[in-house]
Structure formats: structure tokens, C-alpha cells
Amino acid sequence: MSIKFSVGYNINHSDELVDFIVKNKNHIYEMYFSFFDFPNGRNMPQNDNPYETHFYYQKQIEHLKILSDNNISLNLLLNGNCYGKDSLSRAFFNKIGNTVDYLKEEFNLSSVTTTSPVIAKFIKENFDDVKTRASVNMEIGTIEGMEYIANVFDGYYLKREFNRDFEKIKTAKKWCDENNKQLFMLANSGCLNNCSAHNFHDNLVAHEVEISKMDNAYLFEGICHSFLKEDKNKYSIIARTSFIRPEDLHVFDGYFESFKIATRVNKNPVNVLKAYINKSYRGAVTDILEPSHSDILYPYVIENKNIDENFLNTVLNCKKNCHECNYCKKIYENSLVKLEGGVFEC
């Protein structure tokens, strides 16, 4: 099998990203995107200026047309962690139905990723040719988790914490094959594993438009941000994350339908995708992750090429006794490079 990528639509760098995807479409499984004002994992820009908002959506529609004309599949994100009072409302599902119908008629929509089993059920009942996929935010990593919702989902994103656990991957893949389901991986997450505040943070993201209009007492940047600010915890960017480097992704060929590359808020999404297509990257590994955490490490960077080539094989087969082991900490320390005058000091 050849590795293919699911790439996130980045509204701020959309022209160059869409152009790059079209030129490299043999490597592309699909483009995933949020649409209109549906809450999702990463909301599109919201603005009080209706003309600017209109511009964003018109631009997106142009790009969806270009991608569809090039026979690139589209995946609609309905992966907000909370839809509030709309969660079960008739009006909400009527809106979803109209949106999916429009995207199917006008563009190459082939699937929907959602956190809601009710949305998945609605899609299955009304759109036979649109596949449903369980969002990575559902944190599904067991056979039980897949079985419970197998009647409404065609595929699953594996829980990100299991990216470096081959036994978990093999178990999930075997069950998916036996039950005619698809398995997907998010390859470049910078989130901390087993984050206690992940659901809370996802809920904030789902309601960020409403929250931004309030007189807020606090700014919440994420538990990961405050945790990693402490020097003693910075090695956790290597030890307590799930990202797979571009050089190592080939190890998973044949286990996943495609690899999701988080690019929707990255400052240089083309650079991220290029690294994974080329299976090689020189530079700060955090720059190709989402979230990045590069600012926390400054003036140091974790040089990707300094990470030991046996790193993935070691962590895939280790006992996961992280509190009794300092292997990942040594990898972190050996990979650090200090920036001097904007260049690497090796």
C-alpha cells in the first residue's frame, strides 16, 4: 500500500495549500474542512465584519470546487465537542441535512467526521454514499469502544495515545478488518497524552465564538502550555506526546486507511505536508506539530534530524513505564539546538 494523507483546510494559507495538494494529489487521500458556522475542533475565523466573513466562505467554496475538479475527496468536520441546546434539535439536523446535500451536489464530499453518534446516525439514515468517521476527540482505542457505535460509524480515528503502541494498533486493525471498518491515525498531534483537561479544552473550542463575546475573567491557553513552561517538564514534548516523525511513518503502512495531518492552524501547512510526503524533515520538530509549543522552547529547538533513528522502534516496543525510565528525556536532551542570531548553533 502507498501512504496517503488527510490534510486540513487552512483558511489563512489556503491558496498555496490547495495548489500544493493539487500538484501532489497522488499522495492525498482527502481534504478535511469545517463549513459555515458549525462548531468544530478548530473554528473558522469569525468576524463582526460581514464582508470579511463572506470573503472567507467564498474563498473556501472556490477551493472546494478546485479540489473536486481534481477528483480529491472531501471530508466534512462536524466534530465539535459540544453543540449545546442544538445537539438533538430538529432545526440543527435540518441544517446538517441541507449542508451535506449541498456539498454532495456541488462538490466531491465523500465522508463526515463527527464526535456525535447522533449526527453519525443521521448521516447513515439519510446519505447512503457518505461514510461516517469517529473523530479522534472521541478517544476510541479499544474493541469495546468501536463495537458500541459500529452501527453508525464506518471508520475510527485511533486514540492518539496509542500511536506508539504496536500491540494496540494491531488489535484495532484486526477488528476493523474483520468488521469491514476503516482505521485512521492522527500523525502529528502535539497534545500531551492523557491530558486531564482535554475535554474541557475541546468544549471551550466548541463555544469559542460565544466565549469571545463575553467579559472573561480568565484566559485559558491549555494545560499543556502551562505544564510545558516549566523547564523540568519540557522533555514531555518527546516523552508524553504521540506524534510520528515523517521519517518513521512508513512503519505503519498497511495498518491505516490514511494519516491525518493537522494543518488547519499551522503557520506553514505546506511545509508540514511536504515533510510527510518527502519522508524527511530538517528543522524544529515542533513546527510540524499542532499544537506546536515552539514558543515555549525558545531559544532552543528540538532538531528533528538529531532524534535517534531508533526512537520509534524503541518506544513502540517499550514497557511504557515512563516514570521509571529516562530514555525519552535523553532523546530530548540530545536533540536540543540553541538558536543564535536566527541560525542553528550545533
C-alpha positions as CSV (number, residue, x, y, z in Angstrom):
1,M,0.0,0.0,0.0
2,S,1.1,3.6,-0.5
3,I,0.7,6.1,2.3
4,K,-1.9,8.8,1.7
5,F,-2.7,11.9,3.8
6,S,-5.8,13.6,5.0
7,V,-5.0,17.3,5.0
8,G,-6.8,20.1,7.0
9,Y,-8.0,23.2,5.1
10,N,-6.1,26.2,6.4
11,I,-8.1,29.4,5.7
12,N,-5.1,31.7,6.3
13,H,-2.8,29.8,3.8
14,S,-5.5,28.3,1.6
15,D,-4.2,29.3,-1.9
16,E,-0.7,27.8,-1.5
17,L,-2.0,24.7,0.3
18,V,-4.7,23.9,-2.2
19,D,-2.2,24.5,-5.1
20,F,0.3,22.1,-3.4
21,I,-2.3,19.5,-2.8
22,V,-3.4,19.5,-6.4
23,K,0.2,19.2,-7.6
24,N,0.7,16.3,-5.2
25,K,-2.7,14.6,-5.4
26,N,-1.3,11.1,-5.7
27,H,-0.3,11.4,-2.1
28,I,-3.6,12.8,-0.9
29,Y,-6.5,10.8,0.5
30,E,-8.8,13.8,1.1
31,M,-9.0,17.4,2.3
32,Y,-11.0,17.8,5.6
33,F,-12.7,21.0,6.5
34,S,-15.2,22.8,8.7
35,F,-18.0,24.6,6.9
36,F,-20.2,27.6,7.7
37,D,-20.8,28.2,11.4
38,F,-20.9,24.7,12.7
39,P,-18.8,24.3,15.9
40,N,-15.8,22.1,15.3
41,G,-12.4,21.2,16.6
42,R,-10.9,24.3,15.2
43,N,-13.4,27.0,14.2
44,M,-13.0,29.1,11.1
45,P,-12.3,32.8,11.7
46,Q,-15.3,34.7,13.0
47,N,-15.6,38.4,12.4
48,D,-18.1,41.1,13.1
49,N,-17.5,42.4,9.6
50,P,-20.0,40.5,7.4
51,Y,-18.0,41.3,4.3
52,E,-14.8,39.7,5.6
53,T,-16.8,36.6,6.8
54,H,-18.4,36.4,3.3
55,F,-14.9,36.5,1.8
56,Y,-13.7,33.6,3.8
57,Y,-16.6,31.4,2.7
58,Q,-16.5,32.4,-0.9
59,K,-12.8,31.6,-0.9
60,Q,-13.5,28.2,0.6
61,I,-16.1,27.4,-1.9
62,E,-13.7,28.3,-4.7
63,H,-11.2,25.9,-3.2
64,L,-13.7,23.1,-2.7
65,K,-14.5,23.4,-6.4
66,I,-10.8,23.2,-7.4
67,L,-10.3,20.1,-5.2
68,S,-13.4,18.4,-6.5
69,D,-12.5,19.1,-10.2
70,N,-9.2,17.3,-9.4
71,N,-11.1,14.3,-8.0
72,I,-9.8,14.9,-4.5
73,S,-12.2,13.6,-1.8
74,L,-13.7,16.0,0.8
75,N,-14.4,15.2,4.5
76,L,-16.7,17.5,6.4
77,L,-15.9,18.1,10.0
78,L,-18.9,18.1,12.4
79,N,-16.5,17.3,15.3
80,G,-17.4,20.0,17.9
81,N,-17.2,18.6,21.4
82,C,-20.5,20.3,22.3
83,Y,-23.5,21.6,20.3
84,G,-25.4,22.8,23.4
85,K,-29.1,23.2,23.0
86,D,-28.8,22.3,19.3
87,S,-27.4,18.8,20.0
88,L,-30.7,17.0,19.3
89,S,-32.9,19.7,17.8
90,R,-34.8,19.2,14.6
91,A,-33.6,22.6,13.3
92,F,-30.0,21.5,13.8
93,F,-30.4,18.3,11.9
94,N,-32.3,20.0,9.1
95,K,-29.3,22.4,8.8
96,I,-26.9,19.5,8.7
97,G,-29.0,17.7,6.1
98,N,-29.2,20.8,3.9
99,T,-25.4,21.4,4.2
100,V,-24.5,17.8,3.4
101,D,-26.9,17.7,0.5
102,Y,-25.4,20.9,-0.9
103,L,-21.8,19.7,-0.5
104,K,-22.7,16.4,-2.1
105,E,-24.4,18.0,-5.1
106,E,-21.8,20.7,-5.7
107,F,-18.5,19.1,-4.6
108,N,-16.8,15.8,-4.0
109,L,-18.0,15.2,-0.4
110,S,-17.4,11.6,0.5
111,S,-17.4,11.4,4.3
112,V,-18.2,13.2,7.6
113,T,-16.1,13.1,10.7
114,T,-18.0,13.7,13.9
115,T,-17.9,13.4,17.7
116,S,-21.7,12.8,17.8
117,P,-23.1,9.3,17.4
118,V,-26.5,11.0,16.7
119,I,-25.0,13.0,13.8
120,A,-23.4,9.8,12.5
121,K,-26.8,8.1,12.8
122,F,-28.5,10.9,10.9
123,I,-25.9,10.7,8.1
124,K,-26.3,6.9,7.8
125,E,-30.0,7.2,7.6
126,N,-30.1,9.9,5.0
127,F,-27.0,9.7,2.9
128,D,-26.1,6.1,1.8
129,D,-23.0,7.2,-0.1
130,V,-21.4,9.4,2.7
131,K,-19.2,7.5,5.1
132,T,-19.1,8.3,8.8
133,R,-15.9,8.5,10.8
134,A,-15.4,8.8,14.6
135,S,-13.3,11.8,15.5
136,V,-10.0,11.4,17.3
137,N,-11.6,13.5,20.0
138,M,-13.8,10.6,20.9
139,E,-10.7,8.9,22.2
140,I,-11.6,5.4,20.9
141,G,-8.8,2.9,21.4
142,T,-10.5,-0.4,22.3
143,I,-12.6,-3.0,20.6
144,E,-15.4,-2.2,23.0
145,G,-15.3,1.4,22.1
146,M,-15.6,0.6,18.4
147,E,-18.3,-2.1,18.9
148,Y,-20.6,0.2,20.9
149,I,-21.0,2.6,17.9
150,A,-20.3,0.2,15.0
151,N,-23.9,0.5,13.7
152,V,-23.4,4.2,12.9
153,F,-19.7,4.6,12.1
154,D,-17.8,3.3,9.1
155,G,-14.4,4.2,10.5
156,Y,-12.5,5.4,13.5
157,Y,-9.6,7.6,14.4
158,L,-7.4,5.6,16.8
159,K,-6.9,7.2,20.2
160,R,-3.8,9.3,19.8
161,E,-2.2,7.9,22.9
162,F,-1.9,4.5,21.1
163,N,0.1,5.8,18.1
164,R,3.3,4.4,19.7
165,D,1.8,1.1,20.8
166,F,2.0,-1.5,18.1
167,E,0.0,-4.1,20.1
168,K,-2.9,-1.7,20.4
169,I,-2.7,-0.8,16.7
170,K,-2.6,-4.5,15.6
171,T,-5.6,-5.3,17.8
172,A,-7.6,-2.4,16.4
173,K,-6.7,-3.1,12.8
174,K,-7.6,-6.8,13.2
175,W,-11.0,-6.0,14.5
176,C,-11.6,-3.3,11.8
177,D,-10.6,-5.8,9.0
178,E,-13.0,-8.4,10.5
179,N,-15.9,-6.0,10.7
180,N,-15.4,-4.1,7.4
181,K,-14.4,-0.8,9.2
182,Q,-11.6,1.7,8.4
183,L,-8.9,2.8,10.8
184,F,-7.2,6.2,10.7
185,M,-4.3,7.8,12.5
186,L,-3.7,11.5,13.5
187,A,0.1,11.6,12.9
188,N,1.3,15.0,14.1
189,S,-0.5,15.9,17.3
190,G,1.4,18.0,19.8
191,C,-1.2,17.4,22.5
192,L,0.0,15.8,25.7
193,N,-1.1,12.2,26.2
194,N,-3.8,11.6,28.7
195,C,-4.4,15.3,29.2
196,S,-6.8,15.8,32.2
197,A,-8.2,19.0,30.6
198,H,-8.6,17.8,27.1
199,N,-12.4,17.5,27.1
200,F,-12.7,20.8,28.9
201,H,-10.5,22.5,26.3
202,D,-12.4,20.9,23.4
203,N,-15.7,22.3,25.0
204,L,-14.1,25.7,25.1
205,V,-13.2,25.5,21.4
206,A,-16.7,24.4,20.5
207,H,-18.1,27.5,22.2
208,E,-15.2,29.9,21.4
209,V,-17.3,32.3,19.3
210,E,-19.8,32.8,22.2
211,I,-16.9,33.0,24.8
212,S,-15.1,35.6,22.8
213,K,-18.0,38.0,23.2
214,M,-18.1,37.7,27.0
215,D,-16.3,39.8,29.6
216,N,-14.0,36.9,30.6
217,A,-12.2,36.6,33.9
218,Y,-9.5,34.2,32.6
219,L,-7.5,33.3,29.6
220,F,-7.2,29.5,29.1
221,E,-4.3,28.6,26.9
222,G,-4.4,24.9,27.6
223,I,-3.0,22.8,30.4
224,C,-0.2,21.7,28.1
225,H,1.0,25.3,27.7
226,S,1.4,26.0,31.4
227,F,2.8,22.5,32.2
228,L,5.5,22.7,29.5
229,K,6.6,26.1,30.5
230,E,8.4,24.6,33.5
231,D,11.9,23.5,32.4
232,K,11.6,20.2,34.3
233,N,8.6,19.2,32.1
234,K,9.9,20.3,28.6
235,Y,11.2,16.8,27.8
236,S,7.5,15.8,27.8
237,I,7.2,17.2,24.3
238,I,9.0,14.0,23.3
239,A,8.0,11.6,26.1
240,R,4.3,12.4,26.5
241,T,3.1,13.1,23.0
242,S,2.0,10.8,20.2
243,F,3.4,12.4,17.0
244,I,5.1,10.2,14.5
245,R,8.0,11.8,12.6
246,P,7.9,11.9,8.7
247,E,10.9,9.5,8.6
248,D,9.0,6.9,10.6
249,L,5.5,6.8,9.2
250,H,6.3,4.0,6.7
251,V,6.3,1.6,9.7
252,F,2.5,1.9,9.8
253,D,1.9,1.4,6.1
254,G,-0.9,-1.1,5.7
255,Y,-2.4,-0.5,9.2
256,F,-4.3,2.7,8.5
257,E,-6.6,3.8,5.7
258,S,-4.9,7.3,5.7
259,F,-2.9,9.5,8.0
260,K,-4.4,12.8,9.2
261,I,-2.0,15.7,9.1
262,A,-3.2,18.5,11.4
263,T,-2.6,21.7,9.3
264,R,-5.7,23.9,10.0
265,V,-3.9,26.4,12.2
266,N,-0.3,25.8,11.3
267,K,1.7,28.8,10.2
268,N,3.2,26.9,7.3
269,P,0.9,24.0,6.3
270,V,2.7,23.3,3.0
271,N,5.9,22.8,4.9
272,V,4.2,20.2,7.1
273,L,2.7,18.3,4.3
274,K,5.9,18.4,2.3
275,A,7.8,16.9,5.2
276,Y,5.5,13.9,5.4
277,I,5.3,13.4,1.6
278,N,9.1,13.6,1.4
279,K,9.5,11.3,4.5
280,S,12.2,13.7,5.8
281,Y,12.4,17.0,7.7
282,R,15.2,19.1,8.9
283,G,14.2,21.8,11.5
284,A,12.3,22.2,14.7
285,V,10.1,19.1,15.0
286,T,7.6,21.2,17.0
287,D,7.0,23.4,13.9
288,I,5.3,20.5,12.1
289,L,3.0,19.6,15.1
290,E,-0.3,21.0,16.1
291,P,-0.2,22.5,18.7
292,S,3.4,23.5,18.2
293,H,4.9,24.5,21.5
294,S,7.9,26.1,19.7
295,D,7.5,29.3,21.6
296,I,7.8,27.5,24.9
297,L,11.2,26.1,24.0
298,Y,12.7,29.3,22.5
299,P,15.7,30.0,22.2
300,Y,16.1,26.2,21.8
301,V,14.5,23.9,19.2
302,I,14.2,20.1,19.0
303,E,16.1,19.4,15.8
304,N,14.2,16.6,14.1
305,K,17.4,15.2,12.5
306,N,19.0,14.9,15.9
307,I,16.3,12.5,17.1
308,D,17.8,9.0,17.2
309,E,16.7,6.9,14.2
310,N,15.8,4.0,16.5
311,F,13.5,6.2,18.6
312,L,10.2,5.0,17.2
313,N,11.2,1.3,17.3
314,T,12.2,1.7,20.9
315,V,9.0,3.4,22.1
316,L,6.8,1.1,20.0
317,N,8.2,-1.9,21.9
318,C,8.9,-0.5,25.4
319,K,7.0,-1.3,28.6
320,K,5.6,2.2,28.9
321,N,7.0,2.6,32.4
322,C,7.7,6.2,31.8
323,H,8.1,7.2,35.4
324,E,10.9,4.6,35.8
325,C,12.7,5.4,32.5
326,N,14.6,8.3,31.2
327,Y,15.1,7.2,27.6
328,C,12.8,9.9,26.1
329,K,14.4,12.5,28.3
330,K,17.8,11.6,26.9
331,I,16.4,11.8,23.3
332,Y,15.1,15.3,24.1
333,E,18.4,16.5,25.6
334,N,20.4,15.1,22.7
335,S,18.1,16.8,20.1
336,L,18.2,20.3,21.5
337,V,19.8,23.0,19.5
338,K,20.2,26.6,20.6
339,L,19.3,29.4,18.2
340,E,21.8,32.2,18.0
341,G,21.1,35.2,15.7
342,G,18.3,33.3,14.0
343,V,20.5,30.3,13.0
344,F,21.3,26.9,14.5
345,E,24.2,26.6,16.9
346,C,25.2,23.0,16.9
